[in-house]
Amino acid sequence: MIEAEGEQAPLEALANELAQDFLLSTYLLESRIVPAAERLGSNKPLKETDAQLPFCQHCQPQFGDNQHANFAQLVLPCSHCHGERVIEDNADLAALQVADLVNLATQLLSGETITLTDVIGSIQLGRQPFNDGDSAVLVCNPNTLSEHFVLENRQVLSLSSIEKPLLLLKPQPTSGISQSLIPVGFAASRLQQVLCELLRVKGVDWLYIKGAKRSVFANVLGVDLPVQSQACQLTQAGTGFTLAEPLHESVRFGNYVAVASGNRKQPQIISSLSTEQNVWDSTDTRKAAECAALALGAEFGQSSHYALIYFSEQYDSQILVRDDKGSLTSFLTLPKLPANGSAIHAAMQISEHAGVWQKFVGQQPAILERLLALDLNDYSAATLNSLWAVAAVLIGLNGESAKSLATSFVSSAMANCSANSPRIDFPLVKREDGSSTIDWTKAIGTLVSFRLAGDNDEAKLAFAMHDSLADFIANWIERLDLNSGIERVYLAGSDIANPVIVKRLGLRLGKNFPMASSQQQDLDGALLATGALYLRQRRG
């Protein structure tokens, strides 16, 4: 909050100056000017700290504009962001001259792939995608963004923010990009900015980049959040209340380590990617949803009933419910599908939809052949994407792997233009531990029934799977609310980055329940390490 007192004209001038100096952030939800009859905040001055940005609106128009005298001066001093300092700490990077950068751009123009040391570490750039699928798109010409990708105005603003996020975008059919969804971002360093400008003037709109070390952000309930952040911090200053005291001082979950520090009344938690080995490892695919719930409880201070929808690509996806005593119970765990298409085919042959299945595969021998070749070993946990990969094959989509098929399925659902969609059945069945799961054979059986009825609209069928699942989940949570009361619904997990499922869940549940996701952590990385600090579990 900034408060000022004065006459209208100088106050308007001050407001304009502030608007120019305050950079756009992906975390900014709203800004406004209101009249104040009395002081609303305190007169305690802000602590002065240097900004840590690679560049800002003051220096970028100089080193990043090919018409400026300071173009390509990577160590150009900036009294606002001090972006030159991190470059000066790297002798090889600081030594690059204009001729060196022009030579690098020429190599890229000729089709070569180059490896560079940037302020974020080693990166690779090229005009062709990298074979391991770890490609993101580096935009050289922001003015042509909508020509190559399907996106909304809010996403353009997010890409332009100081966080320099990567957003998962759907390429336009004419883009020349084969991936159905791909991370896209603007230049995140001075080196990248200069190379992009050199290529832009030569008519290159975008490049492939590998090793970007940037978080992919997803829009969840109207807020852009990192799927997996490099690091996050929970403090009393951030939450507005004293954090509950963690049960462990340090813990690892997956690739993240969380450390609790500070006194008992005001602990702070720092969670980050770490290779530190001398830390208790609590990684357990079955505990991921519980860790996410505990981390959200720490962040929001919730002690009442809530439900968590945790859909993850790498850990068991679950719906958990918390009661007023703090106990977490699993209402639903997504099914773990068989490891390959042959086992899927065998399961369908003995299911209640066996007749429909036999008729479908008899009419679609090419689809059966592709299904039999499907390998689902990439999905070792109970995940939504394994089901999406199978459904993708059945509606006729193509992909080199199960993961690319699942991505194509989501991309296809995003393209749906139909006003109505079929209803796919997702019935519940009991597991041995008493919790529920979904009878996936009935979902697949319903899907092929619509295919047999002549519905071959890939986008409509993919959307129908998403929409029907969201509708079933909403009905289950409403039933839980009637039985025990649900005061809030949280969303977490990497598959919540799926724009179709998160939007459908928001529409189905948002009318009846307050909904939220982490605002200070991420969806499925640091969040789990934070939660593991609160696990009631003995160290191994």
C-alpha positions as CSV (number, residue, x, y, z in Angstrom):
1,M,0.0,0.0,0.0
2,I,1.3,3.4,-1.0
3,E,-0.5,6.5,0.6
4,A,0.0,10.0,-0.6
5,E,-1.6,13.4,0.4
6,G,-1.9,16.4,-1.8
7,E,-3.8,18.3,-4.5
8,Q,-5.4,16.3,-7.3
9,A,-3.1,17.3,-10.1
10,P,0.2,16.3,-8.5
11,L,-1.5,13.1,-7.1
12,E,-2.5,12.2,-10.7
13,A,1.1,12.8,-11.9
14,L,2.4,10.6,-9.0
15,A,-0.1,7.8,-10.0
16,N,1.1,7.9,-13.6
17,E,4.7,7.7,-12.5
18,L,4.0,4.8,-10.2
19,A,2.2,3.0,-13.0
20,Q,5.3,3.3,-15.2
21,D,7.7,2.2,-12.5
22,F,5.9,-0.7,-11.1
23,L,6.5,-3.8,-13.2
24,L,3.9,-6.3,-14.1
25,S,3.8,-9.4,-12.0
26,T,2.0,-12.7,-12.7
27,Y,1.0,-12.7,-9.1
28,L,-0.7,-9.3,-9.4
29,L,-4.5,-9.8,-9.1
30,E,-5.7,-6.2,-9.0
31,S,-4.5,-2.7,-8.6
32,R,-6.6,0.4,-7.8
33,I,-6.6,3.9,-6.5
34,V,-9.1,4.8,-3.7
35,P,-9.6,8.1,-1.8
36,A,-8.7,7.8,1.9
37,A,-10.2,10.2,4.5
38,E,-7.5,9.0,7.0
39,R,-4.4,7.0,7.0
40,L,-5.0,3.3,6.2
41,G,-1.6,1.9,6.7
42,S,1.4,2.7,9.0
43,N,4.2,5.2,8.3
44,K,6.9,2.6,8.8
45,P,9.3,2.8,5.8
46,L,9.9,-0.2,3.6
47,K,13.2,-2.0,4.0
48,E,15.3,-1.1,1.0
49,T,16.6,-4.2,-0.9
50,D,18.1,-4.3,-4.4
51,A,15.9,-5.8,-7.1
52,Q,17.1,-9.1,-8.5
53,L,16.0,-8.9,-12.2
54,P,17.9,-9.8,-15.4
55,F,16.6,-6.6,-17.0
56,C,13.8,-4.0,-16.6
57,Q,11.9,-1.4,-18.7
58,H,14.7,1.1,-18.1
59,C,17.6,-1.0,-19.6
60,Q,15.9,-3.4,-22.0
61,P,15.0,-0.7,-24.6
62,Q,18.8,0.1,-24.7
63,F,20.7,-3.2,-24.9
64,G,17.7,-5.0,-26.5
65,D,16.9,-2.6,-29.3
66,N,19.0,-3.1,-32.5
67,Q,18.6,0.6,-33.3
68,H,20.1,1.8,-29.9
69,A,23.7,2.8,-29.5
70,N,24.0,0.4,-26.5
71,F,22.5,-2.6,-28.3
72,A,24.0,-5.9,-27.2
73,Q,25.9,-4.4,-24.3
74,L,25.2,-7.3,-21.9
75,V,27.0,-5.5,-19.0
76,L,25.1,-2.2,-19.5
77,P,24.7,-0.7,-16.0
78,C,21.2,-0.2,-14.7
79,S,20.6,1.7,-11.5
80,H,17.0,0.2,-11.2
81,C,17.4,-3.6,-11.6
82,H,21.2,-4.0,-11.5
83,G,20.9,-6.8,-14.1
84,E,24.5,-6.4,-15.1
85,R,25.8,-7.7,-11.8
86,V,25.0,-11.3,-12.4
87,I,26.6,-11.1,-15.8
88,E,29.8,-9.5,-14.4
89,D,30.1,-12.5,-12.1
90,N,30.5,-14.7,-15.2
91,A,33.7,-13.8,-17.0
92,D,32.8,-15.7,-20.2
93,L,29.4,-14.2,-20.5
94,A,30.6,-10.7,-19.7
95,A,33.3,-11.0,-22.4
96,L,30.7,-11.5,-25.2
97,Q,30.9,-8.7,-27.7
98,V,28.4,-7.6,-30.4
99,A,30.3,-9.6,-33.1
100,D,30.2,-12.7,-30.9
101,L,26.4,-12.4,-30.5
102,V,25.9,-11.8,-34.2
103,N,27.9,-14.9,-34.9
104,L,25.7,-17.0,-32.6
105,A,22.6,-15.7,-34.2
106,T,24.1,-16.6,-37.6
107,Q,24.7,-20.1,-36.5
108,L,21.0,-20.4,-35.4
109,L,19.8,-19.0,-38.7
110,S,21.8,-21.6,-40.5
111,G,20.0,-24.4,-38.6
112,E,22.7,-25.2,-36.1
113,T,22.0,-26.0,-32.5
114,I,24.2,-24.1,-30.0
115,T,25.0,-24.6,-26.3
116,L,25.6,-21.5,-24.2
117,T,26.3,-20.6,-20.6
118,D,23.7,-18.2,-19.5
119,V,23.0,-16.6,-16.1
120,I,20.7,-19.5,-15.3
121,G,23.3,-22.2,-16.4
122,S,23.7,-24.1,-19.6
123,I,21.0,-23.7,-22.3
124,Q,20.6,-25.1,-25.8
125,L,19.0,-23.2,-28.6
126,G,17.9,-24.4,-32.0
127,R,15.4,-24.2,-34.9
128,Q,14.4,-27.9,-34.4
129,P,12.9,-29.6,-31.4
130,F,15.2,-31.6,-29.1
131,N,14.8,-35.3,-29.4
132,D,14.2,-36.0,-25.7
133,G,11.0,-33.9,-25.7
134,D,12.4,-31.4,-23.3
135,S,11.8,-28.5,-25.6
136,A,10.2,-25.1,-24.8
137,V,9.6,-22.3,-27.2
138,L,11.5,-19.0,-26.8
139,V,9.5,-16.2,-28.5
140,C,11.7,-13.8,-30.6
141,N,8.8,-11.7,-31.9
142,P,6.0,-11.1,-29.4
143,N,4.0,-9.3,-32.0
144,T,3.4,-12.6,-33.8
145,L,2.5,-14.6,-30.7
146,S,-1.2,-15.1,-31.6
147,E,-0.3,-16.2,-35.1
148,H,1.5,-19.2,-33.6
149,F,-0.3,-20.0,-30.4
150,V,-3.8,-20.1,-29.0
151,L,-3.9,-17.8,-26.0
152,E,-5.9,-15.2,-24.1
153,N,-5.0,-11.6,-23.3
154,R,-4.3,-12.5,-19.6
155,Q,-1.7,-15.0,-20.9
156,V,0.1,-12.4,-22.9
157,L,0.3,-10.3,-19.7
158,S,1.7,-13.2,-17.8
159,L,4.4,-13.9,-20.3
160,S,5.4,-10.2,-20.1
161,S,5.7,-10.2,-16.3
162,I,8.9,-10.0,-14.3
163,E,8.7,-13.7,-13.3
164,K,9.3,-14.6,-17.0
165,P,7.2,-17.7,-16.7
166,L,6.7,-20.5,-19.2
167,L,3.0,-21.1,-20.1
168,L,1.7,-24.4,-21.6
169,L,0.1,-23.2,-24.8
170,K,-1.6,-24.9,-27.7
171,P,0.2,-24.2,-31.1
172,Q,-1.9,-23.0,-34.0
173,P,-2.2,-25.6,-36.8
174,T,0.0,-23.4,-39.1
175,S,2.8,-22.9,-36.5
176,G,4.9,-25.8,-37.6
177,I,5.1,-27.1,-34.1
178,S,4.3,-30.8,-33.8
179,Q,3.6,-30.9,-30.0
180,S,0.0,-30.5,-29.1
181,L,0.9,-28.5,-26.0
182,I,4.3,-26.9,-25.4
183,P,5.9,-24.5,-22.8
184,V,6.3,-21.0,-24.2
185,G,8.1,-18.0,-22.8
186,F,9.7,-14.7,-23.6
187,A,13.5,-14.0,-23.1
188,A,14.5,-14.4,-19.5
189,S,18.0,-13.0,-19.6
190,R,19.9,-10.3,-21.4
191,L,21.7,-12.8,-23.6
192,Q,18.4,-14.4,-24.7
193,Q,16.9,-10.9,-25.3
194,V,19.8,-9.9,-27.6
195,L,19.7,-13.1,-29.6
196,C,15.9,-12.9,-29.9
197,E,16.3,-9.3,-31.3
198,L,19.0,-10.4,-33.8
199,L,16.7,-13.2,-35.0
200,R,13.5,-11.1,-35.0
201,V,14.9,-8.7,-37.6
202,K,15.8,-11.7,-39.8
203,G,12.1,-12.9,-39.7
204,V,12.5,-15.6,-37.0
205,D,9.5,-15.5,-34.7
206,W,10.5,-18.3,-32.2
207,L,13.2,-20.8,-31.3
208,Y,13.3,-24.0,-29.3
209,I,15.2,-23.8,-26.0
210,K,16.3,-26.5,-23.6
211,G,17.5,-26.1,-20.0
212,A,15.6,-22.9,-19.4
213,K,15.3,-23.7,-15.7
214,R,12.1,-21.7,-15.5
215,S,8.8,-22.7,-13.9
216,V,5.9,-23.6,-16.1
217,F,2.9,-21.7,-14.8
218,A,-0.7,-22.8,-14.9
219,N,-3.9,-20.7,-14.5
220,V,-5.8,-22.2,-11.6
221,L,-9.0,-20.5,-10.5
222,G,-8.0,-17.2,-12.2
223,V,-4.5,-17.1,-10.7
224,D,-1.2,-18.0,-12.5
225,L,0.8,-20.5,-10.3
226,P,4.0,-22.5,-10.9
227,V,3.5,-26.2,-11.3
228,Q,6.9,-26.8,-9.8
229,S,8.8,-23.8,-8.5
230,Q,12.5,-23.5,-8.0
231,A,12.0,-22.5,-4.4
232,C,9.3,-21.0,-2.1
233,Q,9.1,-19.7,1.4
234,L,6.3,-19.6,4.0
235,T,6.6,-17.1,6.8
236,Q,4.3,-15.3,9.2
237,A,4.7,-12.1,7.1
238,G,3.4,-14.0,4.1
239,T,0.5,-15.9,5.6
240,G,-0.6,-13.2,8.1
241,F,-0.5,-15.6,11.0
242,T,2.0,-17.7,12.9
243,L,2.7,-21.0,11.2
244,A,2.0,-24.2,13.0
245,E,5.2,-25.7,14.4
246,P,6.4,-28.4,12.0
247,L,7.0,-31.9,13.3
248,H,10.4,-32.3,11.6
249,E,13.3,-29.8,11.1
250,S,14.1,-30.9,7.5
251,V,12.7,-33.4,5.1
252,R,12.9,-34.5,1.4
253,F,10.0,-35.3,-0.8
254,G,10.9,-36.1,-4.4
255,N,13.5,-33.6,-5.7
256,Y,12.6,-31.0,-3.0
257,V,14.0,-30.4,0.5
258,A,12.1,-28.4,3.1
259,V,13.8,-26.8,6.1
260,A,12.0,-25.2,9.1
261,S,13.8,-22.5,10.9
262,G,13.0,-19.7,13.4
263,N,11.6,-19.9,16.8
264,R,8.6,-21.9,17.8
265,K,6.3,-18.9,17.8
266,Q,7.3,-17.7,14.4
267,P,8.7,-20.6,12.3
268,Q,9.5,-20.1,8.7
269,I,9.7,-22.8,6.0
270,I,11.9,-22.8,3.0
271,S,11.3,-25.5,0.3
272,S,13.5,-25.8,-2.8
273,L,15.0,-28.1,-5.4
274,S,18.0,-29.6,-3.7
275,T,20.6,-32.4,-4.2
276,E,21.3,-32.5,-0.5
277,Q,21.4,-36.2,0.5
278,N,21.8,-36.0,4.2
279,V,18.1,-35.4,4.8
280,W,15.3,-37.7,5.8
281,D,13.6,-38.9,2.7
282,S,9.8,-39.2,3.1
283,T,9.0,-39.7,-0.6
284,D,6.1,-42.0,-1.0
285,T,3.7,-41.9,-4.0
286,R,0.8,-42.8,-1.6
287,K,1.6,-39.9,0.8
288,A,1.8,-37.1,-1.8
289,A,-1.8,-36.0,-1.5
290,E,-1.6,-36.0,2.3
291,C,1.6,-33.8,2.1
292,A,-0.2,-31.4,-0.3
293,A,-3.1,-31.2,2.1
294,L,-0.8,-30.5,5.1
295,A,1.1,-27.8,3.2
296,L,-2.2,-26.1,2.2
297,G,-3.3,-26.3,5.8
298,A,-0.1,-24.7,7.0
299,E,-0.5,-21.9,4.4
300,F,-4.1,-21.1,4.9
301,G,-4.4,-22.0,8.6
302,Q,-7.5,-24.1,8.0
303,S,-8.7,-26.2,11.0
304,S,-12.1,-27.0,9.7
305,H,-13.6,-29.4,7.1
306,Y,-12.2,-29.3,3.6
307,A,-11.7,-31.5,0.6
308,L,-8.5,-31.7,-1.5
309,I,-8.6,-32.7,-5.2
310,Y,-5.0,-33.8,-5.9
311,F,-4.3,-34.9,-9.5
312,S,-0.7,-35.6,-10.2
313,E,1.3,-37.0,-13.1
314,Q,3.9,-38.7,-10.9
315,Y,2.2,-39.5,-7.6
316,D,-1.1,-41.3,-6.7
317,S,-4.0,-38.9,-7.5
318,Q,-6.6,-38.8,-4.7
319,I,-9.5,-36.8,-3.2
320,L,-8.9,-36.4,0.5
321,V,-11.3,-35.1,3.2
322,R,-10.2,-33.4,6.5
323,D,-12.5,-33.5,9.5
324,D,-12.6,-31.0,12.4
325,K,-10.2,-33.1,14.4
326,G,-7.5,-32.8,11.8
327,S,-7.8,-36.4,10.4
328,L,-7.3,-36.8,6.7
329,T,-9.1,-39.7,5.0
330,S,-8.9,-40.8,1.4
331,F,-12.3,-40.7,-0.3
332,L,-11.0,-41.6,-3.8
333,T,-7.8,-42.8,-5.4
334,L,-7.7,-42.8,-9.1
335,P,-7.3,-46.3,-10.7
336,K,-3.8,-47.5,-11.6
337,L,-4.3,-48.9,-15.1
338,P,-2.5,-52.0,-16.4
339,A,1.0,-51.4,-17.8
340,N,0.2,-51.9,-21.4
341,G,-2.5,-51.9,-24.1
342,S,-2.6,-55.7,-24.3
343,A,-3.7,-55.9,-20.6
344,I,-6.2,-53.1,-21.3
345,H,-7.7,-55.1,-24.1
346,A,-7.8,-58.3,-21.9
347,A,-9.6,-56.4,-19.1
348,M,-12.2,-55.0,-21.5
349,Q,-12.9,-58.5,-22.9
350,I,-14.1,-59.7,-19.5
351,S,-15.8,-56.5,-18.4
352,E,-19.6,-55.9,-18.6
353,H,-18.9,-53.9,-21.8
354,A,-17.2,-56.9,-23.5
355,G,-19.9,-57.1,-26.2
356,V,-19.6,-53.4,-27.1
357,W,-15.8,-53.7,-26.9
358,Q,-15.6,-56.6,-29.2
359,K,-17.8,-54.9,-31.8
360,F,-15.7,-51.7,-31.6
361,V,-12.3,-53.3,-32.0
362,G,-13.8,-55.6,-34.8
363,Q,-14.7,-52.4,-36.7
364,Q,-11.5,-50.6,-35.8
365,P,-8.6,-53.0,-36.3
366,A,-6.1,-50.2,-36.8
367,I,-7.1,-48.7,-33.4
368,L,-6.8,-52.1,-31.8
369,E,-3.3,-52.5,-33.2
370,R,-2.2,-49.1,-31.9
371,L,-3.7,-50.0,-28.5
372,L,-1.9,-53.3,-28.3
373,A,1.4,-51.4,-28.9
374,L,0.7,-48.9,-26.1
375,D,3.1,-48.8,-23.3
376,L,1.9,-47.2,-20.0
377,N,5.0,-47.9,-17.9
378,D,5.7,-44.2,-17.9
379,Y,2.8,-43.9,-15.4
380,S,4.0,-45.9,-12.4
381,A,1.4,-44.2,-10.1
382,A,-2.4,-43.9,-10.2
383,T,-2.8,-40.9,-12.5
384,L,-5.4,-39.4,-14.7
385,N,-3.1,-39.2,-17.7
386,S,-2.9,-42.9,-18.1
387,L,-6.6,-43.0,-18.7
388,W,-6.3,-40.1,-21.0
389,A,-3.6,-41.9,-23.1
390,V,-5.9,-44.9,-23.6
391,A,-8.9,-42.7,-24.5
392,A,-6.7,-40.8,-26.9
393,V,-6.0,-44.0,-28.9
394,L,-9.6,-45.0,-28.9
395,I,-10.9,-41.7,-30.3
396,G,-8.2,-41.8,-33.0
397,L,-5.5,-39.4,-31.8
398,N,-1.8,-40.0,-32.5
399,G,1.3,-39.8,-30.3
400,E,4.7,-41.3,-30.0
401,S,4.3,-42.2,-26.3
402,A,1.7,-42.5,-23.6
403,K,2.6,-39.0,-22.4
404,S,2.3,-37.4,-25.8
405,L,-1.1,-39.2,-26.3
406,A,-2.3,-37.8,-23.0
407,T,-1.2,-34.3,-24.0
408,S,-2.9,-34.6,-27.4
409,F,-6.1,-35.7,-25.6
410,V,-6.0,-32.5,-23.4
411,S,-5.2,-30.4,-26.4
412,S,-8.1,-31.9,-28.3
413,A,-10.5,-31.2,-25.5
414,M,-9.3,-27.6,-25.5
415,A,-10.4,-27.4,-29.2
416,N,-14.0,-28.4,-28.5
417,C,-16.6,-26.1,-30.1
418,S,-19.7,-28.3,-29.5
419,A,-22.4,-26.9,-27.3
420,N,-23.4,-30.4,-26.0
421,S,-21.2,-33.4,-25.2
422,P,-21.9,-37.0,-24.3
423,R,-22.0,-38.1,-20.7
424,I,-19.2,-40.6,-19.9
425,D,-19.8,-42.9,-16.9
426,F,-17.3,-42.8,-14.0
427,P,-18.9,-45.1,-11.4
428,L,-17.2,-45.7,-8.0
429,V,-16.1,-49.1,-6.8
430,K,-14.6,-50.0,-3.4
431,R,-10.9,-50.7,-2.9
432,E,-9.4,-53.2,-0.4
433,D,-8.5,-50.4,2.0
434,G,-12.1,-49.2,2.1
435,S,-11.6,-46.1,0.0
436,S,-13.1,-45.7,-3.5
437,T,-11.8,-45.7,-7.0
438,I,-13.2,-45.4,-10.5
439,D,-14.2,-48.4,-12.6
440,W,-12.2,-47.3,-15.6
441,T,-13.6,-50.2,-17.7
442,K,-17.0,-48.6,-17.6
443,A,-15.6,-45.2,-18.6
444,I,-13.9,-46.8,-21.6
445,G,-17.0,-48.8,-22.3
446,T,-19.1,-45.7,-22.4
447,L,-16.6,-43.9,-24.6
448,V,-16.5,-46.7,-27.3
449,S,-20.3,-46.9,-27.2
450,F,-20.5,-43.4,-28.5
451,R,-17.9,-44.2,-31.1
452,L,-20.0,-47.2,-32.2
453,A,-23.0,-44.8,-32.4
454,G,-21.2,-42.8,-35.0
455,D,-19.8,-40.0,-32.9
456,N,-16.3,-39.4,-34.3
457,D,-15.7,-35.8,-33.1
458,E,-12.4,-36.2,-31.4
459,A,-12.6,-32.8,-29.6
460,K,-16.1,-33.4,-28.4
461,L,-15.3,-36.8,-27.0
462,A,-12.1,-35.6,-25.3
463,F,-14.0,-32.7,-23.8
464,A,-16.8,-35.1,-22.7
465,M,-14.4,-37.2,-20.7
466,H,-13.1,-34.1,-18.9
467,D,-16.6,-32.6,-18.3
468,S,-18.2,-35.8,-17.1
469,L,-15.4,-36.5,-14.7
470,A,-15.7,-33.0,-13.2
471,D,-19.4,-33.5,-12.9
472,F,-19.0,-36.8,-11.1
473,I,-16.4,-35.3,-8.7
474,A,-18.8,-32.3,-8.0
475,N,-21.6,-34.8,-7.1
476,W,-19.3,-36.8,-4.8
477,I,-18.1,-33.7,-2.9
478,E,-21.7,-32.4,-2.6
479,R,-22.6,-35.8,-1.1
480,L,-19.7,-35.5,1.3
481,D,-20.9,-32.1,2.2
482,L,-24.3,-33.4,3.1
483,N,-22.8,-36.1,5.3
484,S,-20.0,-34.3,7.1
485,G,-19.8,-30.7,5.8
486,I,-17.2,-29.4,3.4
487,E,-16.3,-25.7,3.9
488,R,-13.6,-25.4,1.2
489,V,-12.2,-27.3,-1.7
490,Y,-8.5,-27.1,-2.5
491,L,-6.8,-28.0,-5.8
492,A,-3.3,-29.3,-6.1
493,G,-1.1,-31.6,-8.2
494,S,0.6,-31.2,-11.6
495,D,-2.4,-32.4,-13.6
496,I,-4.4,-29.4,-12.2
497,A,-2.3,-27.6,-14.9
498,N,-4.7,-29.2,-17.3
499,P,-6.8,-26.1,-18.3
500,V,-9.9,-28.1,-19.2
501,I,-10.3,-30.1,-16.0
502,V,-9.5,-27.2,-13.8
503,K,-12.0,-25.0,-15.5
504,R,-14.7,-27.6,-15.4
505,L,-14.0,-28.3,-11.7
506,G,-14.2,-24.5,-11.1
507,L,-17.5,-24.2,-12.9
508,R,-19.1,-27.3,-11.3
509,L,-17.8,-26.7,-7.7
510,G,-17.3,-23.0,-7.5
511,K,-21.0,-22.2,-7.3
512,N,-21.4,-24.1,-4.0
513,F,-17.9,-24.1,-2.3
514,P,-15.1,-21.6,-1.8
515,M,-12.1,-23.0,-3.8
516,A,-8.4,-22.3,-3.6
517,S,-5.0,-23.5,-4.5
518,S,-1.6,-22.5,-3.0
519,Q,-0.8,-18.8,-3.4
520,Q,2.7,-18.9,-2.0
521,Q,4.0,-22.3,-3.0
522,D,3.4,-24.4,-6.1
523,L,1.1,-27.2,-7.3
524,D,3.2,-30.3,-7.0
525,G,6.9,-29.8,-5.9
526,A,7.9,-27.6,-3.1
527,L,4.3,-27.9,-1.8
528,L,4.9,-31.6,-1.0
529,A,8.2,-31.0,0.8
530,T,6.5,-28.4,3.0
531,G,3.7,-30.8,3.9
532,A,6.1,-33.5,4.7
533,L,7.4,-31.4,7.6
534,Y,4.0,-32.0,9.2
535,L,3.7,-35.7,8.5
536,R,3.0,-37.8,11.6
537,Q,5.5,-40.4,10.6
538,R,8.6,-41.8,12.3
539,R,11.9,-41.3,10.5
540,G,13.2,-44.4,8.9
